[in-house]
């Protein structure tokens, strides 16, 4: 089983948490290969990562600068945040699971890793906030499904066949480096029609925990989304919990009503992590309060206003750059 992370020193403490949860939840797997695309990680951080993986797998660091140098695109190309899209030659495996650092693994990943992909280029979980305003600027239709890029099952063999990195470079240049939602937008824009849609248990996001699927479909004008039963099972027994900041705070902040914060902290505190004082942003606080204390139509009206502002801003930027 092959796993990929991408991190710098600033986010390394959260990568340690995710890495530890991965090893803990996959103890029966001794042939795990973990690739970390790193941007100036300290020797101390690398040692901690090696200690976590010790006797439970193989760890390899990949300098992100090498990936970019091999592309030969020059310094003007907007590389920041795109490293994972260029791994087809650096990682000689047929498939990998990519994981963001701000998540924890709660169950064995064998089911995900061995999933039949067919000719699909990538597998991902539908984003609960897949609104029109983030689809149209990348050439998608409003009813297309849009995946979150925090957990990806990547068909590297297929990437090499189609020269995926070339498609990425062409896509970024097409939009003059201004792709809505950056690498996530690129993945959805390029892979449309070649995506395996995964169960929400493989990337449980905050909106899936707080809201009902019909509410999410109404807010973000999605034609299709997961069923009540699918989200219920995912919430009860998630394989991966992704701590995106929208309706909850980050798990390393004191003020955080996320139901899985304690699972994050059991690893975070082992590495000397301390809860930080950061109040919930006003927008997040307002969202939670209105959702919990008012009828849904009131909350829906708030989200319509926020979505209108997002759409107006995104389309304005899109028109200016293209």
GUBA-917489 format. One record per residue (C-alpha): x, y, z; residue in one letter. Coordinates in steps of 0.05 Angstrom, whole numbers, plus 5000, padded with zeros to 4 digits. Each point is the difference from the previous one (the first is absolute). Last residue first. Layout:
<atoms>
XYZa
...
</atoms>
This chain:
<atoms>
482657004627x
502650365062x
494850555009x
494249554980x
501949475052x
501150525054x
492950274988x
497249304996x
502949825068x
497850655034x
492849974974x
499549265016x
502650095070x
495350595013x
494049614973x
502149405042x
500250425063x
493050284987x
497249324983x
503349725063x
496450505044x
493349854966x
501149265011x
501250125074x
493350355005x
496649454959x
503149485048x
496050245060x
504150375052x
504249815060x
505149494977x
501050244928x
500050735022x
505249895054x
504549554958x
500250484941x
501150615044x
505849685035x
503149804933x
499350714973x
502750315064x
506149554999x
500149515058x
504750275053x
507449824996x
503649785062x
504649434982x
499649305029x
506949725013x
503949504958x
505649645036x
500249424952x
495649555042x
495150595008x
498449994925x
498649254999x
494549985053x
498150704977x
497449784932x
495449485030x
497550515050x
498250484944x
495449484968x
493450325021x
502150694975x
497650535050x
506650394997x
502150585045x
506849765023x
503449984932x
504149404976x
493749684970x
499050574950x
493450365011x
493349734977x
495150214946x
505350214951x
506949755019x
501549324969x
501849465051x
499749384957x
498149355035x
502149364965x
497149305007x
493650265030x
495649555043x
493750355026x
500850614956x
501149594937x
494149555016x
495450605009x
502750334937x
498449394957x
493149925032x
498150734989x
502049934927x
506250284967x
499350564949x
496550154935x
497250624965x
504250475042x
497350705009x
505050175056x
494950165054x
494649524975x
504649414991x
503150145068x
493150005033x
498049364966x
506549685024x
498650175073x
504850465036x
505050005057x
504249384986x
500150044924x
501650755006x
506149825042x
503249524949x
500549245003x
505049794947x
500149244991x
493349915035x
496950444946x
500249404953x
504250114938x
498550294931x
504749724947x
501950574954x
501549984925x
494350414972x
502950645030x
507349875015x
502850664973x
495350505032x
499049615064x
507549915012x
501650714980x
494650295045x
502849615059x
507050234982x
498050745001x
493150125028x
498350414938x
505949964952x
503850664992x
506749774970x
498450334933x
493749584992x
502549634939x
506949985031x
497449605059x
496349524954x
506149904955x
504449855060x
495049515029x
499149644934x
507549924994x
500249725071x
494749494981x
504249684945x
494249574976x
503649345012x
503950275059x
493650225035x
496949324985x
505449645038x
499450525054x
492749845013x
499150455060x
495249875057x
499150705029x
498550275069x
500450765011x
498250154927x
492550095011x
495949764941x
495250384954x
494149654966x
497650354937x
493250345004x
502750714993x
504249814939x
507550015005x
504850464963x
504350215059x
496450665015x
493149654995x
501549505056x
501850435060x
494150474995x
495249444982x
500649705070x
503649375022x
499750145074x
498949295024x
506149784960x
499049324968x
505249505023x
505849834955x
502949504950x
504750164943x
501849834928x
494349524988x
501349444950x
497749465048x
500950245071x
498449375040x
501150165074x
506249685030x
502550635034x
493250205028x
498549325031x
507149945027x
499750685035x
498949725070x
496050455045x
500550675037x
504750394956x
500750725022x
499650644959x
503450674992x
506349734966x
496649854933x
500349284976x
501749724932x
498749254990x
504749704948x
499549594936x
504449654949x
506450195036x
506250354974x
499550635041x
504250574971x
497349884930x
492550085014x
501050485058x
498350654965x
493050155028x
502449905071x
504650604993x
494650514984x
499950425063x
505150514976x
502049864927x
497550644967x
504850004939x
504550614999x
506049615027x
501049584937x
495849454968x
505449464997x
495549475031x
505849655034x
501650625039x
493050005028x
500349305027x
507050115027x
497650615038x
494749585035x
505449595034x
497449295005x
500649655067x
499249245005x
497249595057x
499249255002x
495149635044x
498049805070x
506749845032x
501550765007x
494450434970x
499250445061x
507550035013x
501350204928x
495150575006x
503350255063x
506849964966x
497450414941x
497550535048x
506850055035x
503750054934x
495750594982x
495249984941x
501950474943x
494049864955x
498349275003x
496249524955x
499249425048x
499549314971x
497549445045x
500749274980x
495849535041x
502349274998x
498849815072x
492550085001x
496849725063x
501450645037x
495750404951x
496050455047x
506050175044x
504450134939x
495050484968x
498550345067x
507550135010x
500650294929x
494050455010x
502850275065x
507050084972x
497050374940x
496950485050x
506750175031x
503050054930x
495450574978x
505050565011x
505949564981x
497449864930x
495249454978x
497749524946x
497549305018x
499849374957x
498049295018x
501749354964x
497149335022x
</atoms>
